[in-house]
Every structure is written in structure tokens, then in C-alpha cells.
């Protein structure tokens, strides 16, 4: 997990960092589900599923934010007037 976090902090691009954080979240979900299974506590499996959904939605949201973060800025308005 330390290698994954190092990749999240020092990734060459922002997309590599997003991928590292997503990998960390997936590994956390697996560990939570495994602990719930081995301990015989099914509520941990529910928590793991909710965490997986939050991880997925957050990854999509951050990726869309990075892709469309320039929309609505003054530079886009000036470019639209030139057309």
C-alpha cells in the first residue's frame, strides 16, 4: 500500500495519480471485504460495497472535473467570440 501511495503523491501525470488513488481504494475494499468474510461479519461486506461505490463515483467526478475545468473561463469566452 505504501508503493501505491507513493505513486499517488509522485505520479508523473495527474491521471497516474488518479489511477493510484483508485487502486488504493480498490485494495481497501478488498481488505475490508476479506476481513468481514474471515471474521464472519456480513456488515463489513456491505461497508465494502458502499466504499466501492463511493470510490467509483469519486474517480469519475475528479476525472470529469479535470477534463472540463477550463469551461466557463474568460479564455473560452474570448475564443467563442472569434468564431
ABEGO torsion letter per residue (X at the ends): XAAAAAAAAABABAAAAAAAAAAAAAAAAAAAAAAAAAAGBAAAAAAAAAAAAAAAAAAAAAAAAAAAAABGBAAAAAAAAAX
